[in-house]
């Protein structure tokens, strides 16, 4: 028997627990007539009861030898929320005393989403029970079973899905291996999506709350933090004072890990001036932040585009008339009538799903760049007043204040990751989605070589179009995805997807990390990495199961991302979280996960052998360095500076007949030796829009707007552009040495 003490509600509570194979978690409940059952809780004072959480237990990943046991608590409700209202954290009270919650079987619902419209992959966007509902604010927790292996670190995983799909309950974010390899308490969470998470209106009246304040998904993230503040210490266990007592919450370190849209949600948590008010959380307690494949070049929805999207949603839900428009003032704020709000609050879930589809269609038709993220946080009071999370993060603002307002030690440290082919997933998926949408002519125009050139001229003008055509030739970019299966060449669509991924993800991530490094007094520490090659398990042989339909995300991986040099959006997630074998039985991580290996150079110039990404995560959350700082970190992986994009490269390759992965790490020096990471491509985009604060159509409108002129004026302008571009000449040039003219003929690059 081991006795421990904890401070709860101003009282010292003495508990007795027995170390056993699986150890329940008891959370004291105040003002209860009930008593915790069992002799080991007999020392609780009068007036206290308990809620008991029974964990599940796993001693091995599928296909591996037995490893350190991990306990898990799946599908815990952390909050409740009325429709279009902020979330309120779940607080255990008198009525809960004496109850037992089974953490072994995940009963947590997924949030109502647009899964079928976008990802269409159950392993990514469905809960194990297959249910979507509005009662969806659940989280799952993993921790090492052996208390001596636990640390004071908490990792909060925010899933991706364009703010329209995904769930923290899915196998795609199952985090057992993260807990096993880091010793942290790991929580994967749901947040509200689509219409129910992000539908918004504006008001220009000072101190007046708009009818639809929006950003409800952000309030869910705040509720997670408040729930953890109340209860995390009980799940962490006795790890403070050399394992002699429970920790106070202030002694625990928080780490955010966001994937895709979840990365942007993490940015909003960090930058919103409301976060410290909503959570009572000091900035210094959020120590490390991992941002994986965020769309840093895609601005939040705003202005007329947001109005059009909301109108489409309201018409689909029959909350305004088919020919009715919203009232919009000179500042772009729109007003929604009281009866419209009542209609929205009473709409059934099936209509909400149709509204999700209408919102997706409206925004993509209005600006196809929002393919990757049709919903998003918006800068409206009261939750995100007059702010764009990404731009604020680039300026080094935290909690609405300049980073220089905080001591350097209180500023979070960042690790930003991404793939080489971030756009492939979205553009290839668009080929299935967009032809069915009226008015989607612009993206369709980009899909043939001739019209692709014309579109670049219209969007960016002749000089910038020439730079882009050099990097993304109309006849296909080398190193982009093959058009028609193994051994086939890239095509025009491959260039479109490369350009899309580089601007909205890769190059804007580079700009974000450099901006953080150059912000405030002394800047913010930011490390950069990219997945150079690997995941050649993305083949029909490996990536097939009964729940993986044609046309879904895994189908795109199988069709376009199977070659080692192609690393698509979040293709690495099953590797970095170590959960691939839960989805595909043919996955084999036995070599990758065998043991922790120090990330050090064997010989100068040699790639560093590593065992997956999780040792990097452990080093980063424990020390603030991706490498153990005693292992020559500065020479291996220095952080970004305002002038230097210090990228490292991560690779994961199949090795031998047993199909086990072998992972390699390239240092900054080695990456630079290879020509750097997207230096030439990003040079074009940096010249076009160094702030990455506008979509391609918004860039065009800043410069000129052909489509606002008469037909005759537009024709004249087109002829001027073609004249400036120069007449195409016949040539025998090939590949990246060519530039394609407006008539589809090729000529040498000047």
N, C-alpha and C positions, 0 to 999 in steps of 0.2 A: 504494500500500500504506500502511496505517495501523497502527502498532503500539500496543498497549494493554497495560496491566498490571492484574492482579486478584489479590486475596488469596484463596487457596483452601487450606483445611486447613493453614494456617500457612506455606505456601510461596508465593513470588511466581511466578506463571505468566505468561510473556510470550507473547502471541498476536499473530498477524498476520492481518488480515482485509482483504478487498477490498470496497469499496463497489460494489454492482452493483444490477441491477434488483430482484432479490429476494435478501435476505441471510440465509443459514442461521444458525441459532443453534447454537453448540457449547457443550455443558456438560461441563466436565472431570470425569473419573471417576478416583478414586484407586485405587491398588493394582491396576493393570491391566497385563497383559503386552501388551495391544493398544496400537497407536498411532493417533492420528487420521490418517485418510488425507488426502493433499493437501499440497502444498508449503507452503501458507499456515499449516499447523499444525506445521511442522518444528521450531519452537523450543520445543515442549513438553518439559519435563524427562522423564527416564526415569521409568517408574512411573505415568504418566498416560495415559489414553485419553480418548475423547470420545464423547458421544452427540450425534448431529446431528439437528436439527429443520429440515426444509425447509418454508418457509411457502407458503401460497397468496397470491395477490395480487388486489386489486380496485382499479380506478381510478375507478369510478363506481357509484352506486346505480342500479338499473334505472330507465330513463326520464329520467336526468339527463345533462347534459354531463359530460365527464371532469373529475374533481376530483383532489384529492391522493390518491395511492395509499395503500392500507392493506394491511398484511400480516396474515394470520391463521393461527392454529395451532389446528385444530379437534379436539376429542375427545382431549385428552391425559389419560391416567390419572394422577390426583394421589394416590390412596390405594387401599388394599385393606382389606377388613374381613370377618371371619367373621360369620356371622349372630348377631345380638344381642350383638355385641362392639364396642368402640370402634374407630374407624378408625385405621389406621397410614399415615402419608404414604409415598408412593412415593419411594424413594431409589435413585438410579442407581449401580450397583456394577460390579464387575469383569465380570460376565456381560453387562452392557449395552454395554461399550466396543466401539466400531466399528459400532454399529447406527445406522440412519437412520430417523427417524420422519417420515412424510409428513403435514404439517399441513393439506394442501389439502382432503383428503376426510375428512369427519367420520365416524369409525367408532365414536364413543362411544355406548354404549347408554343408554337412559333407565332410571331405577330402576323396580322393580315398583311399580305404582300402582293407583289406582282411577279412572283416566281415564275409562273408559266409563261409570262411575257418576255422574260429576259434570260435568266440562268437556266431554267427548266432542267435542273439537276437535283434530284431529291437529296443526295448526300451533302449538298451545299446549302439548300434552302428549306429543308423540311425537318421538323422535330421528329424524334423516334416514334412518337405516337401518331404522326401524320396529321395532326390537328393544327389549324390556324384559328386564332381567335383574338378578341380584344383584351382578354385576360391573359396577357402574354409576358408580363414583366418578370421573367425568371432568369436565374443565373445558375451555373454549375461550378463546383469547386473541386479542385484536386490538391492533395498534399502528400508528402512522404509519410508512410505509416510510422516509421521509426522517428520518434520525436527528436532524437539526437541529430537527425539529418536535416531537420527543418531550420530555416533561417527566419530573419525578420523581414524578408522581402515579400511583397505582394505584387503579382502581375495581373493586370486587368486587360483582357483581350476583347477588342471591339471588332466585330466581323465586318466584311465588305458586302457589296451588293447594290451600289449606286443609290443608297437610301431608299430603295424600292424592294429589295429582296434580301435573302440571307437570314440566318438565325444563329445565335450562340449555342443552340442545342444540337446542331448538326455534327456529323462525324468529321466534316471538313475543318472544324475548329476544336475538335476533341483534344484536350491538352494534358492527358495523363503523362506523356513522355516529358513535357516541359517541366512538370512538377518533379518527376523522377530525376531529371538531369540538372535542375537548378536548385532544388531544395526549397523553392518558393511556394507560397500559397497562390494558386492560379485560379482566376475566376473568368469564365467566358459568359458574356451577358447578351440578352436580347434588348433591343430598343425599338420604339415604334417606327413604322415605315410608311412611305408613300403618302397618300392623302391624310391618314390618321397621324402621321408623324410630322408632316412638314407643310401642310396647307396653311397659307398665311394671307393676311391683309395688312394694310398700312394705316396709320393715322399720322397726320402732320401736327395734330394738336399737342402742345407740350404736356407731359405728365398724364396723358390719356392712353389707356390700354386699348389697342385695336381689338376689333370684334374677334378676329382670329389671330392671336399673338404668334402662332406657329412655333417651330423649334421644340415641339413636344418631345422629340427624340433626345434632344439635348437635356431636357429636364429629367429624362429617364437616367441619363448618365450621372447627373447630379444625385439622383436618388440612390444609385449604386454606391456612390461614395459615402452618402450618409448611412446606408445600411451597413457598409463595411466598418464605418467608424463605430457603430454600436456593437457589432458582433464578430468582426474579423479576429479579434484577439482570442476568442474561444476556439476558433478553428485552427489558428496558428499553434496554440498550446503553450506549454511552459518552455519558452526559449530564451527568456531574459534572465540576467544575472546567472549566467552559466547553467541555464535550465532549471532554475529553482522557483520561477514564478511566471504567471501570465504577464504579458507586456501591456503597458498602456498603449492606446492606439497611436499616440504621438511618437512612440518608440519604433513603430513599423514604417517601412519605406514603401512608397507606392511607385509602381512603374506602369506606364500605359503602353500597350502594343496594339496599334491599329493597322488593319489591312484595308487598302483601297479606300472606300467611303469611311470605314472606321478610322483611318488615319486622319481624315479631315475632321471627323467628330472629335478625335483627341485634340486636334488643333483648336477647336472651338472651346473645349473644356479649359484649355490653357490660356486662351486669350480673352474670353468673355469677362467683362468687369463684374458680372453677376455671380461668377463661380465662387469667390470667397464668401459672398453673402448667402448663397444657396447651400454651401457645404461646410462653412467654417473651417476650411482647409488652408493652412499656410502653403504658399508656393513651394517652399523648401522641402515639403514632405513628398512632392512628386519629383523624384530624383532623376529617373531615366525615362526616356520616351523613344520607342522604336516605331518608325513610320514606314510601312511597307507598301509601295506602289500606290501612293496617293496621287490624285489628279490635281497637282499643284498649279497647273496652267489654266484650269477651268474655273472661272469666277462663279461666285454664288449667283443664283437666279435673282433678277431684279428688274424693276421698271416694266415696260410694255410686255416683255416676254413673260414675266410672271403673271401679269394681268390676263394675257391670252390663255395661259395654262389654267389659271383658276376659273376663267369663264368656261373653258371646255369641261372641266370637272363638274362645275355646278350645273351646266346644261345636261350632262350625262346623268347626273343624280336627280334631274328634274327639279332642281331647287331654284333655277331661274328659267325664264322662257327661252325657247330655241333661238329667237331673234333678239333677245334682250342682251344689253351690254352692261358691264359694271360702270359705276360712276367713278371717274378718275380725275384727280385734280392736277394742277400744273406741275406738281412734284412727283407725279406718278403714283401717289397713294390712291388706293381704291377702297370704296366703302361697301360693306355688305349689310343688307337690311336685316332687321331682327327676325323676320319670318324666314329668311334664307338660312340664318344660323339654326333656327329651330328645325328646319328641314334637314340640314346636315347632321344634326345630333340624332335625328330619328331614322336616318337612312339605314336600310338593312345592309348586312355585310356583303352580300352579292353585288349590290349596287356600288358599294365602296370599291370593290375589285374592278368593276367597270370604270369607275372614276379614276382608279390608278392607271388603267389602260389609256383613258382619254388624256390624262395629264402627260403621260409618256409620249403619245402621238403628237399632241399639240406643241410640246417644247422641241421635239426633234424636227418637226416640220418647220418650226420657227427658226431653229438654229441647230443643225445636225450635230454640232460639237457636243451637245448634251446627251449623246448616245451613252456615254459612260456613266452619266450621273444625272438622270432626269429629275430627281428631287434633291434638295440640299438645304442646309441651314440658310436663313436669310437674315439680313441685318436690320431687324426691327425690334422696337421696345416691346416688352420689358426684358427679354432674355438675351438678346444680342443687339443692344441699341447702337445703331449707326456704325456697324462694324462689318468687315469682311474677314473671316477668321484667317484665311490664308495670307492676305495682304498684311494683316496685323502681325502674324507670326513672322513674315519676312522682315518686318520692321523691328522685330525683337520685342514685341509687346506681350506682356503676360498680365492677366487679370486687368486689362485695360490700361496698364502703365508701362512705360519704357523699361527695358530690362535693367538699365542703369539705376533704376529705383530700388533694385534688389541687390543685396550682396552677391558677389560672384558665386559663392558656395550655395546660394539658394536658387540659382537659376538651373532649370533642368538641363541635362545633357541629352543630345539627340544622336540616334543612329538611323540613317535614312537608307533604305534598300529599294531595289527595283530590278526589273528584267531588261533585256535588250530589245524585246519585241512586244512592248506593252499594248500597242494598238491592234494587234492581230485579232484578239478575242472580240473586240467591239466591232471592227469593220467587217470581219467575216460573218459575225452574227447579224450585222445590219443587212447583209445581202438577203437573208431570209426574212427579216422584219420589214424593211423599208419599202420594197416594191408594193406592199399592200396598203401603204399609207398615202392618201392623196396629198399632192403638193411636195413630194419628196424628190423633186427633180434635181436639186443641187447635188445631193449625194450620188444620185444615179449618174449625173453628168461626170462625176469624178471617176467613174468605173470604166471608161474607155480612154485609150491613149490620147486621142485628139482632144476630147473635151476636158481631160485632165489638165492638159497644158493651158487651154483657154481658161479653166477655172482658176489656176494659179495666177494667171495674168490678171484676171478680174479681182481676185482677192488681195493680191500683194503688189501689183505693178510689175513692170518689165525687169527692173534690176534685181529685186528680191526674188522674182520668179526664176530668173536665170540661176541664182545661187541655189534655190531649192531644187531645180531640175538637175543641177549638177550632183546634188546629194541624193535625190530621189527621182531617178530617170523615169520617163514615161513608159519605158519598156521593162521596168522592174528593177528594184534595188538589190544589189548583191548583198547577201547576208540576211535578206528578209525571207518571209515564209514562202515555200514552194506553192505554186498555184494549183497543181493537180496531182498531189501525192508524191511518194518517194522518187527522187531523181529528177523531178520536173523543175523547170526554171521559174523564177518569180515573174509576176506580171504587173500590170498597172495597179491592180488592187493591192499588191504587196507594197508598192511605193506609197500608196495612200495610207495604208495601215502603219507603215514605218514613220511617215511624217506625222500622223495623228498621235502615235505613241510617244514620239520624241518631244513634240511641243507640249502636249498636255500632261505628260508624266515625266520622262527622263530628263529633258533639258530644264524644265521648270523645277524639278527636284534639285538639280545641280544649282540653279539660281537660288533656291530656298536655303540650301546649306551654306552657300557663300554669303548670302544676306545675313543669316544668323551669326556667322563668324565675324562679320563686320559691323554688327549692331552694337549699340550702347557702349558703355565703358568696359572695354576688355572683351566684348562680344559674348557669344554663347557657343559652347563647344558642340561641334557637329561632325560626326563621322559619316562617310559615304561609302557604300558598297553596291556592286551590281552582280547579278548572276550571269556569268560569262557563257557557260555552257553546261550541258548536262540534261538530266531528266529525259534521256532517250528511252526511259520506260514509258513515255507518252505514246504508246503504240496500241493498236487493237489487241495485241497479245496480253499486255499488262493492264490496260485501262478499260476493261470491260466487266460489267456486272449487271445483274438483273434490273437494277434501279437506274442505269445510266442510259437514257434514251437517245435516239438519233436527234441531232439538232441542239443538244444541250452543251454545256460548257466543256464537259469531258470529251464530247464528240469533236469539238473544235480542237482541243488538245491533240486528239488522235489524228485528226486530218491535217493539221498544219504545224504542230509544235513538236513533232516526234524527233527531229534531227538534233544532234547534240548542240549545235550552234544557235538554235532557236530557243529562247527562253521567254515564254508568253506571260501575260498578266496573271499573277498569283499561281502560276504553274508550280512554283517551288513550295507552296504552302504545306502540302502533305509531307514534304521532306523536312522543312524547318520545324514543323510541329511534331514530326515523327508519328503521324497518324494514318499514313497511306495504307497500311495493312488492314485497317478497319474497313476501308472502302474496297480495296482490290486485293484479293487473297494472294495474287502473284507478286505483290510488292515484297521486297526483302531488304530490311534495314539492318540485318544482323551485323554486317561489317561496320556500318555507319554508327551503330549504337552500342558497340561492344564495350567500349570504355572511354573515359575522358582522356584525351591526348593533348598535351601541352601544345599550344599554337606557337611554335618557334621555328626558326629557319634551321634546316639541317646543314646546308651549305649556302653561302652567299649566291644569290641568283637562282636557287632552286625553288620550285613551288613548295609551299608548306602543306604537308599532309595534315588534314584535320578530320575530326569525326563529326561531320555535320555542322549545323549552325548553332545548336544549343550550347556548346561550350563557349561560343562567342557571347551568347545571351547571358550565360551565367557570369562570365567575367564582367560584362558591361553593367549588369544590375548590381553586382557586388562591389565593384571598384570604380565604375564610371569609364573604364577603358575596355575596348573590345578584346584586347589581349591582356594577359596578366601584366601589370605595369613593370614588374621586375624582369620581363622577358623582352627588353629592348623595344617597347611599344612604339616609341617615337620614330625609330628607324623602319619599323615594319608597317605601321598603320597610323600615320599622323592625322590629326583632324584637319578639316578644311580650314583655309584661311580666306580672307577677303579676295585674295589674288590667285589662290591655287585650289583647284578641285582635286583633292587628294583621295582618289578612289582606289579601293582594292577590288579584286575580282574573286568570286566564289564559284566553284564548279563542282558538279556531282556527276560522275560518269559510271556507267555500267562496266564491270570488270570481270571477265572470265565467264565460264560456263554456268556458274552458280547464280549469275545475274545480281551479284551483290554490288552496291554502289561503292565507289572510291571517291573521296572528296579531296579537293585541292584548293589552296588559297594562294592568290597572287598578291604580292605586296604592291604598295604604291609605285615603287620604282619599276617593278616588272610591268605594271599596267602602262606606265608612261613609255617604257621601252617598246611596247606594242603599238604605240601611237595614241595612248590615252583612251578615255571612254567618251565617244561621240563628240569629240572636239570639233570636227569639221561641221557636223550637222548642227550642233548647238551654236556654232558661230553664226550660222544663217539666222536662226531664230533669235539669238541675242541682238542681232542687228535690227530685226523686224520689230521686236517688242521685248526689250530687256527686262521689263517688269512682269511679264507673263500674267497680265491682269485683264486680258480680253480674249474672247474667242476670235476665230479667224474672221467671221462675219463682222464682229465688232471692230476689228482692226480695219477692215475695208471701209466701214462707215466713218471711221476717224479720218481716213485719207480722202475718200471720194465715194460717191454712191451712184454707180451707173444705173441701178435699177430704179432710182427715183427720177430719172430723166424721161423725156419722150422717146419713142421708138427711134426717131431720126437721130436724136442726140446720142442715144446709146450706140447706134450703128457707127456714127462718126467716131465716138470714143474708142470703140473696139478697133476700128481701122487704125487709129492713132497708136494704140497699144501694139498692134501687130507690126506697124511700121517701125516703132521703137525697138521691138524685139528683133527685127532684122529678117530678111527673106530667108527661108530655109533652102539649103542646098543639098543636092544628092551627095552621099558619101558612103564609104565602106566602113565607117566607124561602128564600133560595137560597145555594148554595155555602158559602163559609167563614163566612157569617153564621149558619149553622144548626148545631144540635147534634141528633143523632138519639137518641131515647130507646130504652129496651130493647124496645119493641114495634115499632120501625122507623119511627115517626112523627117528624117534625122539628119543632123549635121554635127560637125565636131564642136566640142565645147571650146569657147574662146579663152 
